């Protein structure tokens, strides 16, 4: 079974909203509840999604032919790696 917020919540005995707050770190949760949720998440095989963000900021006038070639290759490699 996939480790969903609902599955983790049921195992931890808390609401899905509490699981979401613990996993995202978006709001304070008591240490005891946090430990319960993290243990339930581990038992369920939960793996956090990776953030895969790359930002490149250039002014259009600054792109010379060599820099443009490097940028195109970088974008190709990032695309190949599912960024």
C-alpha positions in Angstrom: 0.0 0.0 0.0 1.3 3.5 -0.9 2.2 5.7 2.0 -0.5 8.4 1.7 -1.3 11.1 4.2 -4.5 9.2 5.1 -2.6 5.9 5.7 0.0 7.6 7.9 -2.8 9.5 9.8 -4.7 6.3 10.5 -1.5 4.5 11.8 -0.5 7.5 13.9 -4.0 8.1 15.2 -4.1 11.7 14.1 -5.8 13.7 11.4 -4.5 14.0 7.8 -4.0 17.7 8.4 -1.7 16.9 11.3 0.3 14.6 9.1 0.6 17.2 6.5 1.8 19.8 9.1 4.4 17.4 10.4 5.7 16.3 7.0 5.8 19.9 5.5 7.1 21.5 8.7 4.5 24.3 8.1 3.2 24.6 11.6 4.2 23.7 15.1 3.3 20.3 16.4 4.0 18.8 19.8 7.1 16.7 19.9 5.1 13.6 21.0 2.7 13.9 18.0 5.6 14.7 15.6 7.3 11.5 16.8 4.1 9.5 16.3 3.6 10.8 12.8 7.3 10.3 11.8 7.2 6.7 13.1 4.0 5.9 11.3 5.5 7.5 8.1 8.6 5.3 8.4 6.5 2.2 9.0 4.4 3.0 5.9 7.5 3.4 3.8 7.0 7.1 3.2 9.7 8.9 1.1 9.5 12.6 0.7 9.4 14.0 -2.8 12.6 15.6 -4.0 12.5 19.3 -4.9 14.0 19.5 -8.4 14.2 23.2 -9.2 16.9 25.0 -11.1 16.8 28.8 -11.7 18.9 30.5 -14.3 18.7 34.3 -14.6 20.2 36.1 -17.5 19.5 39.3 -19.3 18.8 38.7 -22.9 21.5 41.1 -24.0 24.1 39.1 -22.0 23.7 35.9 -24.0 26.7 35.5 -26.3 26.9 32.6 -28.7 29.2 30.5 -26.4 27.1 31.2 -23.4 24.0 30.3 -25.4 25.6 27.0 -26.4 26.4 26.2 -22.7 22.9 27.2 -21.6 21.3 25.0 -24.3 23.5 22.0 -23.2 22.7 22.6 -19.5 18.9 22.7 -20.3 19.2 19.5 -22.3 21.0 17.7 -19.5 18.5 18.9 -16.9 15.7 17.7 -19.2 17.3 14.3 -19.5 17.5 14.0 -15.7 13.8 14.9 -15.4 14.3 18.4 -13.9 
